[in-house]
Amino acid sequence: MKKQVKVKPNAKQSKVVYGDDGSLIIHVKSPPVDGKANQELIKLLAKEFNVSQQSIKIKSGAGSRQKIVEINE
């Protein structure tokens, strides 16, 4: 399945918030440097959807806050 995700780096705590339109807002502690925020995003999504980290791919927006991720269950 594909999900639209908005990432908010440098948050006080890491958490997943569901938007009214079904999109996800992901708060990550990591800064958006050297892909650290993307790595934390993948870890959080894997935990949220109970899949392995290898099952999650960032399809577009790797350098942006707005991303489309694909989750293979």
Secondary structure, DSSP 8 states (H G I E B T S, - for coil): -EEEEEEE-S-SS-EEEE-TTS-EEEE-SS-SSTTHHHHHHHHHHHHHHT--GGGEEEEE-TTSSEEEEEE--
